[in-house]
Amino acid sequence: IAELTDVVGNLGYAFVDIQPKVERDREARTISLTYEINEGPKVFVERIDIEGNTRTLDKVIRREFRLVEGDAFNTAKLRRSRTRIQNLGFFRSVKIETEPGSQPDRTVIKVEVEEQSTGDLTFGAGFSTTAGVLGSVGIRERNLLGRGQDLRLNFTLSGEQSQIDLSFTEPYFLERNLAAGFDLFRIENDSNDQSFNLKRTGGSLRTGFNWQERVRQTFRYTLEDKEVTDVDANASLIVKDEVGRFIQSRLGHELKYDTRDNRFDPHTGFVLRLRNEVAGLGGDVRYFKSSFGGAYYQPVAEDWTASVRAEVGNIFGLGQDTRISDRYFIGGTDCRGFQFAGVGPRDGPTGDPLGAKNFYTAGSELSFPLGLPEEYDIRGRVFLDACSAWDLDKSNSSVLDENTPRVAGGIGVTWRSPFGPIVLDFGFPIVKEDFDETQVLNFSFGTQF
């Protein structure tokens, strides 16, 4: 009956009465089932009333609606509107109901939202078998002044790296369906475990828009100053060739197709992404970089969700060799059980990761409740990841480089506590190379304001 109501609702009938009629034939042992549909008149949206948004502006919610006053009623568009509002991440709950309007062919859409904290103060920590303890602090407001704007400031401090980055996004620039934003960053990698230091300073300009309802494309221009300094005397020749300062000017493009029911906590649907980037619009570096990946989510039981993901990528130089800082570094969240940059070509004597021209990652995960009271909101997961990264433009006898697959499995727990999400993961390598760098434990904690 619910599916029939949706179908009739898509034809513009907001109020229908569907009654099943059953006729039994005892001799033939059959049952005839007839649905009687009293559809009523086609209706149009008279108005949209919004309640509960004490902080968020009305226009932030209304611009997510696929229906406006005067449109013919459509159940699918109404359902999609609710999903879009929920995906903003500003509300704990979103309820949409229809009521009769002032005329038989009019309906009123009532929206009731319950706002939640949109500011995040996050603290991250991790343990690496090679880098030891890592820490990060971030502050973010995803609904600045109730306008839906996103402002983020992150700090990362560790024995190996310090980083600060600032970003701002206006999702509806000039009141149009056009997102615009910028990023500023400063990164210094000053590790005792590597034979060189890398400093990066730059900024980006971004814009994106929906090509179709579920297809979005984004363009990004980045100008960056990179400097490789303090190269050890016994460093590999590949690292020594990178010393110096250079300017990078690049243009990136992403095309995304997304059918997930919720982009923050998906249970059904899939997402596909194609990313391309070209450097050489001025500056000293020229290359073309491309990757393609996706993920699929499927409920397998009540509150149990299975998911699979995969991604492949390649980079090649345009008239020159690729640089370490532009190649792929695999490990960490995309291949749990291995340190970030723990998989891929590595200099044997120094242990420096050199980056790879080619990579792939894949993973499967099962998320499930732990049987605790629902109000605790604690979920567990088991996962199995696979990955590989390989190939350099220039190599020598000291380079360790294998394209064999690496595999790791593990378990994890997420607790959406009153103080913010707490994530704990344990990853255990099953198949690896002797020169890979592993990471068993990863922990993060965040609070909201």
C-alpha positions as CSV (number, residue, x, y, z in Angstrom):
1,I,0.0,0.0,0.0
2,A,2.9,2.4,0.8
3,E,4.5,1.7,-2.6
4,L,1.2,2.3,-4.4
5,T,0.7,5.5,-2.4
6,D,4.1,6.7,-3.6
7,V,3.3,5.9,-7.2
8,V,0.0,7.7,-7.1
9,G,1.7,10.6,-5.3
10,N,4.2,11.0,-8.1
11,L,1.2,11.6,-10.4
12,G,0.2,14.6,-8.3
13,Y,-2.4,13.0,-5.9
14,A,-1.4,14.0,-2.4
15,F,-4.4,12.4,-0.6
16,V,-5.4,8.9,-1.7
17,D,-7.4,6.1,0.0
18,I,-6.2,2.6,-0.9
19,Q,-8.3,-0.3,0.3
20,P,-7.4,-3.9,-0.3
21,K,-10.2,-6.3,-1.1
22,V,-9.7,-10.0,-0.6
23,E,-11.7,-12.8,-2.3
24,R,-11.1,-16.4,-1.3
25,D,-11.7,-19.4,-3.4
26,R,-11.6,-22.3,-0.9
27,E,-12.0,-25.0,-3.5
28,A,-9.2,-23.8,-5.7
29,R,-7.2,-22.7,-2.6
30,T,-6.5,-19.3,-4.1
31,I,-6.9,-15.7,-3.0
32,S,-7.7,-12.8,-5.3
33,L,-6.4,-9.4,-4.1
34,T,-7.7,-6.2,-5.6
35,Y,-6.6,-2.7,-4.5
36,E,-9.3,-0.1,-4.7
37,I,-7.7,3.4,-5.2
38,N,-9.8,6.4,-4.4
39,E,-7.4,9.0,-5.7
40,G,-9.3,12.3,-5.3
41,P,-8.3,15.4,-7.2
42,K,-4.8,16.3,-8.4
43,V,-3.4,18.8,-5.9
44,F,-0.8,21.6,-6.0
45,V,1.5,22.9,-3.3
46,E,-0.2,25.9,-1.6
47,R,2.6,26.7,0.8
48,I,5.5,25.3,2.7
49,D,5.6,25.9,6.5
50,I,8.9,25.4,8.4
51,E,9.1,25.0,12.2
52,G,11.9,24.3,14.7
53,N,14.7,26.2,12.9
54,T,15.6,28.7,15.7
55,R,19.1,29.3,14.3
56,T,19.1,28.2,10.7
57,L,17.6,30.7,8.2
58,D,14.4,29.6,6.3
59,K,16.1,30.1,3.0
60,V,18.8,27.5,3.8
61,I,16.0,24.9,4.2
62,R,13.8,26.1,1.3
63,R,16.6,26.0,-1.3
64,E,17.0,22.2,-0.7
65,F,13.3,21.6,-1.6
66,R,12.6,20.1,-5.0
67,L,9.1,21.6,-4.8
68,V,8.0,25.2,-4.5
69,E,4.7,26.8,-3.9
70,G,2.5,26.4,-7.0
71,D,4.1,23.1,-8.2
72,A,2.1,20.0,-8.8
73,F,2.5,17.6,-5.8
74,N,5.0,14.8,-6.2
75,T,5.9,12.2,-3.6
76,A,9.3,11.4,-5.0
77,K,10.4,15.0,-5.0
78,L,9.1,15.5,-1.5
79,R,11.1,12.4,-0.3
80,R,14.2,13.7,-2.1
81,S,13.7,17.1,-0.4
82,R,13.7,15.5,3.0
83,T,17.0,13.6,2.1
84,R,18.6,16.8,1.0
85,I,17.7,18.7,4.1
86,Q,18.9,15.8,6.3
87,N,22.2,15.7,4.4
88,L,22.9,19.3,5.4
89,G,24.0,17.9,8.7
90,F,22.3,20.7,10.6
91,F,19.4,18.8,12.1
92,R,19.0,15.9,14.4
93,S,15.6,15.0,12.8
94,V,13.6,16.2,9.8
95,K,9.8,15.5,9.6
96,I,7.7,16.3,6.6
97,E,3.9,16.0,6.5
98,T,1.1,17.1,4.2
99,E,-2.1,18.7,5.2
100,P,-5.2,19.7,3.2
101,G,-5.0,23.3,2.0
102,S,-7.7,26.0,1.6
103,Q,-9.1,24.3,-1.5
104,P,-9.6,20.6,-2.3
105,D,-6.8,20.8,-4.9
106,R,-4.4,22.4,-2.6
107,T,-2.0,20.9,0.0
108,V,0.2,22.4,2.7
109,I,3.7,20.9,3.3
110,K,4.7,21.2,7.0
111,V,8.4,20.8,7.8
112,E,9.5,20.2,11.4
113,V,13.2,20.2,12.1
114,E,15.2,19.7,15.3
115,E,18.5,21.5,15.2
116,Q,21.7,20.1,16.5
117,S,25.2,21.4,17.1
118,T,27.0,22.3,13.9
119,G,30.3,23.4,15.5
120,D,33.0,20.8,15.9
121,L,36.1,21.0,18.1
122,T,38.0,17.8,17.3
123,F,41.1,16.2,18.9
124,G,42.8,13.4,17.1
125,A,45.4,11.0,18.2
126,G,47.1,8.0,16.7
127,F,50.0,5.6,17.2
128,S,52.3,4.5,14.5
129,T,55.0,1.8,14.7
130,T,57.5,4.3,13.2
131,A,56.2,7.8,14.1
132,G,54.9,7.2,17.6
133,V,52.2,9.4,18.9
134,L,50.4,11.8,16.5
135,G,48.0,14.6,17.4
136,S,45.7,17.1,15.7
137,V,43.3,19.8,16.7
138,G,40.5,21.2,14.5
139,I,37.7,23.7,14.8
140,R,34.8,23.9,12.3
141,E,31.4,25.6,12.0
142,R,29.3,24.0,9.3
143,N,26.4,26.4,9.6
144,L,28.0,29.8,10.1
145,L,25.5,32.4,11.4
146,G,22.7,30.0,10.3
147,R,23.5,30.7,6.6
148,G,24.8,27.2,5.8
149,Q,28.3,28.5,5.2
150,D,31.2,26.2,6.2
151,L,34.3,27.6,8.0
152,R,37.1,25.3,9.1
153,L,40.5,25.7,10.7
154,N,42.8,22.7,11.4
155,F,46.1,22.2,13.2
156,T,48.2,19.1,13.1
157,L,51.2,18.6,15.3
158,S,53.5,15.6,15.6
159,G,57.1,14.7,15.7
160,E,57.1,14.6,11.9
161,Q,54.7,17.3,10.6
162,S,53.1,20.6,11.5
163,Q,50.1,21.8,9.4
164,I,47.6,24.6,9.5
165,D,44.9,25.1,6.9
166,L,41.9,27.4,6.6
167,S,38.9,26.9,4.4
168,F,35.6,28.6,3.7
169,T,32.7,27.5,1.5
170,E,29.5,29.4,0.5
171,P,27.1,26.6,-0.8
172,Y,24.8,29.0,-2.7
173,F,27.1,31.8,-4.1
174,L,25.0,34.8,-5.2
175,E,21.9,32.9,-4.2
176,R,22.5,30.5,-7.1
177,N,23.0,26.7,-7.1
178,L,26.7,27.3,-7.3
179,A,29.1,26.6,-4.4
180,A,32.2,28.7,-4.1
181,G,35.1,28.6,-1.6
182,F,38.8,29.0,-0.9
183,D,41.5,27.1,1.0
184,L,44.8,28.4,2.5
185,F,47.4,26.1,3.9
186,R,50.9,25.9,5.3
187,I,52.5,22.4,5.8
188,E,56.0,21.7,7.2
189,N,57.3,18.1,7.2
190,D,60.4,18.0,9.4
191,S,60.8,14.3,10.2
192,N,63.8,12.7,11.8
193,D,62.8,9.5,10.0
194,Q,63.2,11.0,6.5
195,S,66.3,12.4,4.8
196,F,64.7,15.6,3.7
197,N,62.2,18.3,4.8
198,L,59.3,19.6,2.7
199,K,57.5,22.9,3.1
200,R,54.3,23.7,1.3
201,T,52.5,27.0,1.2
202,G,49.5,27.8,-1.1
203,G,45.9,28.3,-1.7
204,S,42.9,27.1,-3.8
205,L,39.8,28.5,-5.3
206,R,36.8,26.1,-5.7
207,T,33.5,26.1,-7.4
208,G,30.9,23.4,-7.9
209,F,27.3,22.8,-9.0
210,N,24.8,20.1,-9.6
211,W,24.8,19.0,-13.3
212,Q,21.7,16.8,-12.6
213,E,19.9,16.0,-9.3
214,R,22.5,13.3,-8.3
215,V,25.4,14.4,-10.5
216,R,27.8,17.1,-9.2
217,Q,31.0,18.5,-10.7
218,T,33.6,20.6,-8.9
219,F,36.5,22.7,-10.3
220,R,39.5,23.7,-8.3
221,Y,42.5,25.9,-9.1
222,T,45.5,25.6,-6.8
223,L,48.7,27.7,-6.7
224,E,51.4,26.2,-4.4
225,D,55.0,26.9,-3.4
226,K,57.0,23.8,-2.5
227,E,60.5,23.7,-1.1
228,V,62.6,20.6,-0.4
229,T,65.4,21.4,2.0
230,D,67.9,19.8,4.5
231,V,68.6,16.7,2.4
232,D,70.9,14.3,4.1
233,A,74.3,13.6,2.6
234,N,73.5,9.9,2.5
235,A,70.0,10.3,1.0
236,S,69.1,8.5,-2.2
237,L,69.7,10.1,-5.6
238,I,66.0,10.3,-6.2
239,V,65.6,12.5,-3.1
240,K,68.6,14.6,-3.9
241,D,67.1,15.3,-7.4
242,E,64.1,16.9,-5.6
243,V,66.0,19.5,-3.7
244,G,65.1,23.2,-4.3
245,R,62.1,25.4,-4.6
246,F,59.4,25.2,-7.3
247,I,56.0,26.7,-8.1
248,Q,53.0,24.5,-9.0
249,S,49.9,25.7,-10.8
250,R,47.2,23.1,-11.3
251,L,43.6,22.7,-12.2
252,G,41.4,19.9,-10.9
253,H,38.0,18.5,-11.7
254,E,35.8,16.1,-10.0
255,L,32.6,14.4,-11.3
256,K,30.5,12.6,-8.7
257,Y,27.3,10.5,-9.0
258,D,25.7,9.9,-5.6
259,T,22.6,7.9,-4.7
260,R,23.3,7.3,-1.0
261,D,20.4,7.8,1.4
262,N,22.7,9.8,3.8
263,R,26.1,11.1,3.0
264,F,27.1,11.1,6.7
265,D,25.9,7.7,7.7
266,P,24.9,5.8,4.5
267,H,23.0,2.5,4.7
268,T,21.9,2.1,1.0
269,G,23.0,3.4,-2.4
270,F,26.3,4.1,-4.0
271,V,28.7,6.9,-5.0
272,L,31.1,7.1,-7.9
273,R,33.9,9.7,-8.3
274,L,36.1,10.6,-11.2
275,R,39.0,13.0,-10.4
276,N,41.4,14.6,-12.9
277,E,44.1,17.1,-12.3
278,V,46.6,18.8,-14.7
279,A,49.6,20.8,-13.6
280,G,51.4,23.1,-16.0
281,L,49.3,26.2,-16.3
282,G,52.4,28.2,-15.5
283,G,54.8,27.2,-12.7
284,D,57.6,24.7,-12.9
285,V,55.7,21.4,-12.7
286,R,53.8,19.5,-15.4
287,Y,51.8,16.3,-15.0
288,F,48.4,14.7,-15.5
289,K,46.8,12.8,-12.6
290,S,43.6,10.8,-12.6
291,S,41.7,8.5,-10.3
292,F,38.3,6.7,-10.3
293,G,36.6,5.1,-7.3
294,G,33.3,4.4,-5.7
295,A,31.5,2.7,-2.8
296,Y,28.3,0.7,-2.4
297,Y,26.2,0.3,0.7
298,Q,23.5,-2.4,1.3
299,P,21.5,-3.2,4.5
300,V,21.8,-6.9,5.2
301,A,19.6,-7.0,8.4
302,E,18.0,-4.6,10.7
303,D,20.6,-1.9,11.5
304,W,23.3,-4.0,9.9
305,T,25.0,-2.4,6.8
306,A,27.6,-4.0,4.5
307,S,29.7,-1.9,2.2
308,V,32.4,-2.3,-0.4
309,R,34.7,0.4,-1.9
310,A,37.5,0.5,-4.5
311,E,39.7,3.2,-6.2
312,V,42.5,3.2,-8.8
313,G,44.8,6.0,-9.9
314,N,47.7,7.0,-12.1
315,I,50.0,10.0,-12.6
316,F,52.4,10.7,-15.5
317,G,54.7,13.6,-16.2
318,L,54.1,15.9,-19.2
319,G,57.6,16.2,-20.7
320,Q,59.2,15.7,-17.3
321,D,59.5,13.1,-14.4
322,T,56.9,13.2,-11.7
323,R,58.0,14.5,-8.2
324,I,57.8,12.8,-4.8
325,S,55.3,15.3,-3.5
326,D,52.9,14.7,-6.4
327,R,52.9,10.9,-6.4
328,Y,50.5,8.7,-4.5
329,F,51.1,7.7,-0.9
330,I,48.9,4.8,0.3
331,G,48.1,3.7,3.8
332,G,46.2,5.0,6.8
333,T,42.4,5.3,6.4
334,D,42.4,4.0,2.8
335,C,44.3,0.8,3.8
336,R,43.9,0.2,7.5
337,G,46.7,-1.7,9.2
338,F,49.4,0.3,7.3
339,Q,50.8,3.7,8.2
340,F,50.1,6.6,5.9
341,A,52.7,6.2,3.1
342,G,53.4,2.8,4.5
343,V,52.7,1.0,1.2
344,G,54.7,1.8,-2.0
345,P,58.2,2.4,-3.3
346,R,60.7,3.0,-0.6
347,D,64.4,3.8,-0.4
348,G,66.0,0.8,1.3
349,P,68.9,2.4,3.2
350,T,67.0,5.5,4.4
351,G,63.5,4.1,4.6
352,D,62.1,7.1,2.8
353,P,58.7,6.6,1.1
354,L,59.1,7.8,-2.5
355,G,55.5,7.8,-3.7
356,A,54.0,5.7,-6.5
357,K,52.7,6.5,-10.0
358,N,50.0,3.8,-9.8
359,F,47.8,2.6,-7.0
360,Y,44.7,0.7,-6.1
361,T,42.7,0.3,-2.9
362,A,39.7,-1.8,-2.0
363,G,37.8,-2.6,1.1
364,S,34.8,-4.3,2.6
365,E,33.1,-3.5,5.9
366,L,30.2,-4.8,8.0
367,S,28.8,-2.3,10.5
368,F,26.5,-3.5,13.3
369,P,25.0,-2.6,16.7
370,L,26.7,-4.1,19.7
371,G,23.6,-4.9,21.6
372,L,23.9,-2.0,24.0
373,P,20.9,0.3,24.7
374,E,20.2,2.4,21.6
375,E,20.6,5.7,23.4
376,Y,24.4,4.9,23.8
377,D,24.7,4.9,20.0
378,I,27.8,2.6,19.9
379,R,28.4,0.5,16.8
380,G,31.0,-2.0,15.9
381,R,32.6,-3.0,12.6
382,V,34.8,-5.6,11.0
383,F,36.8,-4.8,7.9
384,L,39.1,-6.3,5.3
385,D,41.2,-3.9,3.2
386,A,43.6,-4.5,0.2
387,C,45.9,-2.1,-1.6
388,S,49.0,-1.7,-3.6
389,A,51.2,1.2,-4.9
390,W,54.1,0.9,-7.3
391,D,56.3,2.4,-10.1
392,L,58.7,5.3,-10.4
393,D,60.0,7.3,-13.3
394,K,63.6,6.8,-12.2
395,S,64.8,3.9,-10.0
396,N,68.0,2.4,-8.8
397,S,69.3,-0.7,-6.9
398,S,68.4,0.8,-3.5
399,V,64.7,1.3,-4.3
400,L,62.3,-1.3,-2.9
401,D,59.3,-1.5,-5.2
402,E,56.7,-4.3,-5.5
403,N,53.2,-4.3,-7.1
404,T,52.0,-7.2,-5.0
405,P,48.7,-6.8,-3.1
406,R,48.8,-6.0,0.6
407,V,45.9,-7.2,2.8
408,A,44.8,-6.2,6.3
409,G,41.8,-7.0,8.5
410,G,40.6,-5.6,11.7
411,I,37.9,-4.4,14.0
412,G,36.6,-1.1,15.1
413,V,34.2,0.8,17.4
414,T,32.5,4.1,17.0
415,W,30.7,5.9,19.9
416,R,28.7,9.0,19.2
417,S,29.1,10.3,22.7
418,P,27.7,13.5,24.2
419,F,31.2,14.9,23.8
420,G,31.4,14.0,20.1
421,P,32.3,11.0,18.1
422,I,35.0,8.6,19.4
423,V,36.5,6.3,16.8
424,L,38.8,3.4,17.7
425,D,40.3,1.0,15.0
426,F,42.6,-1.9,15.2
427,G,44.1,-3.0,11.8
428,F,46.3,-6.1,11.4
429,P,48.4,-6.8,8.2
430,I,47.8,-10.2,6.8
431,V,49.8,-9.9,3.6
432,K,52.7,-7.4,3.3
433,E,56.2,-6.8,2.1
434,D,59.1,-6.6,4.5
435,F,59.7,-2.9,3.8
436,D,56.1,-1.8,4.5
437,E,55.4,0.3,7.5
438,T,52.4,-0.9,9.6
439,Q,50.1,0.9,12.0
440,V,47.9,-1.2,14.4
441,L,46.0,1.4,16.4
442,N,44.2,4.6,15.4
443,F,42.1,6.7,17.7
444,S,40.3,10.0,17.3
445,F,38.0,12.0,19.5
446,G,35.9,15.1,18.8
447,T,33.5,17.4,20.7
448,Q,30.7,19.7,19.5
449,F,29.6,23.2,20.4
